[in-house]
Structures are given as C-alpha cells and as structure tokens.
Amino acid sequence: MRQELVHVIAGNAFAISDAQGDVEAAPDAPVGLFSFDTRFLSHWVLRVDGEGLNALSRDDMTYFETRFFLVPGAASHYVDADVSVIRHRSINDSFSEHITVLNHSAQPAEFTVRMEIGNDFADLSDVARAAERREPTRRAAQITADSARRQLVLRYERERFIRETTVSSTAPVQVDERGMTFRIRIEPEGAWETILHVTMTIHGEGGRDLRNDIESHRQHVRGGMREDLADWMDRAPHLVAERGGLEETYRGSLADLAALRYLPLSSDARVPVGGLPWAMGLCGRDSIITCLQTMAFTPELAPATLRFLALLQGSQLDDRHDEEPGKILAQLRYGESAAFGERPDAVYYGAADTTPLFVVLLDEYERWSGDTDLVRELRHPARMALDWIDEYGDMTGDGYLRYQRRNERHGVVNQAWKDSDDAIVDVHGRQPGFPRATCELQGYAYDAKRRGARLAREFWGDPAYADRLEREAAELKDRFNRDFWLPHREYYALALGPDGDPVDALSSNIGHLLWSGIVADDRAEAVAEHLVGPRLFSGWGVRTFATGQRPYNPVGSHLGAVWPSDNALIAAGLRHYGFDVQAALIANGIFDMAQTVGGAVPELIAGYERSLTKYPVQLPSAGRPQSWSSGALLMLLGTLLGLRPTGDNLLVNPSLPKGFGRIELLDIPGRWGHSDAYGRDRAAARARLR
C-alpha cells in the first residue's frame, strides 16, 4: 500500500484511495468506498495494457471531487509518454469516476483498459480491528456480471441485512466477475472516455435505497453540491488577515466542516460527524463540541444537532447500550455488527459528558441566535438531561458526576473525552477504581446547571427550578475546589476514585475547568501557568498529559499528544479568566502547527517539544479531516478576537499574538444580524502609531 492516501467525502459516503486513485484493501489501512459504516468497494484498480498507473499530479477540486493525472508504466515512461489517463472522481450518495484515455501520438492506437473490481462488504468497525490485528476482513459476496447491461453487481446478504454494490459503464464493456475490460481504439491526438458509476444500495428493516441514476448524480455533483458549498462559504464570516496563509487555512477549515456534515437515515437535517476514517457517523461529543466551536461562524449546525440528539435521548435503563433516562447519545452506527447486536454500538450511550454539554450547547445557541422557540421546544429534553446529572450521574451520592459502564463485557471504559483505556492514571501510572469522577466532568455539570438556571428563569417560567439549579451549581463549585485541589502541587486532580482519593496527574483537563468557570478566582493563575509551562506546553500546543510523570508518552493519544480541539477549549478558558497572553500563546502554536502541516487539521500530533522536532510530528492514528479539529481553528479565531454575545449585541475584545498583524472578521451572524470584528497585535498597533 502506498503511503499517501487521497479521500473524497460527501456526508454519508467517503472513498479513500492511494495517490493513483486505486483501492487495494489492506488490513492496515481503511481504504475503499464506504457508506453508513459498510465498505462498498474494497478493490478498484485501473490498468492500461496490463500496466499499473503512476501519478503525474492531482487536482483536489472540492471535498467531493478530485482528478488524477496519470501515465502507465514505470517512471521512465513519464517523459514524452504517448498515452495519459485522467480519472475524475466525485461522490455523493453514489460514486462516479470519469475515465479519459488520451492518445498523444501521431498514429492510431489500441489499448486494453481494465478496471479490477471487488468488495468484501466489511463493517467499518471490523476494518478498525483488522488494522490492529493486521488481518483481512472476509465476506462472501454474490456476483452478477452482465456485459449486455454494462453492469457488475456485488451483493451481500445476511438475513435482513442486505448491501449491494452496482457498477455500471456508459461505454460498451466486457464484464466478468473480477471487473470490466474495455478494448478501445483512439485516433491520433484523440481521446476515449467512459463513466463508471457505483451505486450503494441498503435494503432491509429500517433501511433505505441509496441508489441514484447516473444523470441525477452528475447533475447534483455539478450543480447542487457546488452551489451548496458556495452558499456555505458565503454564509460564513469573511476573514481578511495580514498573517500569511491564515485566510487559506480558515477557508480550508470551513470546507472541511462542509464535507463532514452528515445526513442520518432517520433525519432530514445535516449534523457534523467526527471525521475520517473511523468516526464517519454521529458522535454526540464531537458534534456538540463542533457546534460550540463554530457558533460565530456556522451556527446552523447547532439546531439540527440539538434536535437530533434530543430525538435519540435515553428513555430507559438498558445495561447493554449504557442507556439511562435523560442521557445523551455517545454514538450511532449502521454497520452489520450494530444491526445484529454483536456490539452495543448501534445506539450507544456510553459517555458522561454529552449530557451536560447538551444543555451548555442549547444555552449557548440561544445567546448567539436569540432562537427562543428552540429553547422552549427542547425544554423537556434539557430538563431530563439536567435531572440525569443528579439521578444517574451521581453514582456514589457525593455530588460528583461519575461514570462506570453498565455493560461489563462491551463498551467504552473511560466515558469522557479522553476515552482510551489507559487515559485516566496518576503520576505513577496507577488507574483508579470505578466509578470515576474526572475533573472536567464536574466543570461541565457546573456550567450546565448555571445555564439551565438561566433557561428556566428566562424561558421556561420556572424560577423555583432556576433557584435550585443555581444553588446546586454553587455548592458543586465549593465542593469541587475543596476536594479536587492539590495544594502541594497547585493544580486540580485529574479525577477522584470511588472513595474520593485524588488521581494526582497533571493533565490538560484543567484547562476545561477554566472554560467551564468552576475554578476559584484565586487559583486560576496557578492553573494558567501550568498550562503554558514547559511540562504541558510543547510549543505547538498543550499536551494531554504533562512530562515528568511515569505514564507520559509523546505519541500517546491521551498521555502526551496535542489535540487542537482540546487546545481550543483551553484557550477560551484562559481568556474567560483574563489570561490573554497565555491564550494567545496557545492559539499561535496551534495555528503554526496547522499552517506548517497544511491541508486538513489533524486530530492530534505528537507531544514532542517544538524545539526538538522543528516540524509537527503527525501520528498514523490521527484522523483527517476531523470536525472538532477544523472547528478548533474557528474557535481560536473567535477567542483571539474576544467574540461574546451580550444581549442583542456582539462584544469584541481582541488580544492577538505577536506577528498576527491585523485581522478582520466580517459579517458575523447572530441575533444582531451581522457584525464585524477587527483586531491588531500590539506590535502592529505600535508600528501604525509611529
């Protein structure tokens, strides 16, 4: 498998290939054509006269289409090649590839063009496990080859679970069970072309047919999707920046967010997904955080996300799916294993943070939009979420939000944003028992209660409930600052074990505490200094876990790596407490990383010291693009400009890093209509005065 991978995305579907456009499924890479957690193509290899193709260049036109410019044979054939090939690929609910073969010689030429086609109909979760075990996934497909209809059909059926891939050609073709063969003749300086169209069909209970005919797909890609992308970009605020490359990075993040809008089978509204490759479905945490990050830029994501999460809110006690009344969804999956209940991830509730964050998002959206109708519409789900915090989240009766999976055989062990099995440890690497109360969960619960109180008082007509929530929030803050604070270390514990023993690790979680507002004012400075100190701050961003602790690992996802999404919340929290210089330092590091790496913002990078590596060290496990990584850059922009809704006005309080120069963010949407924000770093301001 070649190292460079190329993707096209369109919400429900995505395709990942090598740099030549070929797909050759391997156990260590999630390549292929996927939709709704199922792979619909695992082998898609183009050959001319039996030779593979090599790339001259590639044009990534939009997130849903790209073009490969290729020549057959080895590198020695590149110069003065007599034949070249263009593969124009596009994707929506279906997949099309327009193949053009060009004859550059002065003589007629005959070629055999072959597309090798195959599929294993693998569940995306199986591909993930196969990547760890380096084992291939296998499913027996029924294959029907029909040359007369120019069609190859691959079908997988297991009881009610039926998935079908249909490949059709616009040009005459010889079809066999392994692919399609074209025997062509091209005149001097002439061209031959065909369009291969791939429909992905879902049958069965609760499913729907995703088939589109060729023309409707082509028209949608050429018209509707391009218009939709243009409208999306036009609706977002316009950035003008003196800092080189910042405008391009901003537009790239907006385009990635457009690509990661997802249309669930049971809804007609698009919500943000997690991202490529493993999280191309609804993930409650990722979706909520992305909406919070992008409120000043793409606010239309929030109401769709809130309504859909409310629709799927927990209503019963279900140990297998970790469901409880009022609990907000962790993830939604559509693959084979979910359909047959082999794992509890069809509708899975194993997260302790999504529920309070749901209330935080509802309140934040109203502050920006003034959409009181939605607040009243979602009153019952919001109150159920607030009730869940105390009724089910407080597992030991000590007033803290905790987690422990109800299903001991399956599911997520650590049910917070740091959800890897080894993420919650002390300075010596010891793991606490269950149920666990991580520090940031308490901040989220505190913020949710305060915000719920505002909603109850101003929109739900329930001042008594508001008073109760405010009292509970104040009590939680006092209790938290007593039990989680480590006076000899001057930072908050990562977590408390079931007996209240503190987990004394220094981690990035303390930055989320600033974002939530639960930190006592007289301790905020110590927290801020830790966040930008050498143990946590790498130069590119804040590490998830501080150096000098036994479990620290710079390539450990939650034990030392740097996450843009984590850093965006931390920077916002620093500004919330007035630590503008520290917030600017973190924002500058993340922007430097994003611009140095180029392209989609990675999910995470290694936590190596910036002075050691000089270049952000990317990790193979990191997804790109990721919604909350792209959203992080937008949130950081808003943080640097100090954007905050105040009644019917937008407050702007800029504090930019040195070297940013002047930035303008124009037409920021909100309850005020549209407003502009301007900022200039201090050095640029002084230069202007001189």
Buried (B, 14 or more C-beta within 10 A) or exposed (E): EEEEBBBBBBBBBBBBBBBBBBBBBBBEBBBBBBBBBBBBBBBBBBBBEEEBBBBBEBEEBBBBBBBBBBBBBEEEBEEEBBBBBBBBBBBBBBBBBBBBBBBBBEEEBEBEBBBBBBBBBBBBBBBEEBBEEEEBBEBEBEBBBEBEEBBBBBBBBBEEBBBBBBBBBBBEBBBEEBBBBBEBEBEEEBEBBBBBBBBBBBBBEEBEEBBBEBEBBBEBBEEEBBEBBEEBEEBBBBBEBBBEBBBEBBBBBBBBBBBBBBBBEEBEBBBBBBBBBBBBBBBBBBBBBBBBBBBBBBBBBBBBBBBBBBEBBBEEEBBBBBBBBBBBBBBBBBBBBBBBEBBBBBBBBBBBBBBBBBBBBBBBBBBBBBBEEBBEBBBEBBBBBBBBBBEBBBBBEBBBBBBBBBBEEBBBBBBBBBBBEBBBBBBEEEBBEBBBBBBBBBBBBBBBBBBBBBBBBBBBEBEEBBEBBBEBBEEBBEBBBEBBBEEEBBBBBBBBBBEEEBBBBBBBBBBBBBBBBBBBEEBBBBBBBBBBBEBBBBBBBBBBBBBEBEBBBBBBBBBBBBBBBBBBBBBBBBBBBBBBEBBBBBBBBBBBBBBEBEEBBBBBBBBBBBEEBEEBBBBEEBBBBBBBBBBBBBBBBBBBBBBBBEEEEBEBEBBBBEEBBBBBBEEBBBBBEEBEBEBBBEBBEEEEEE
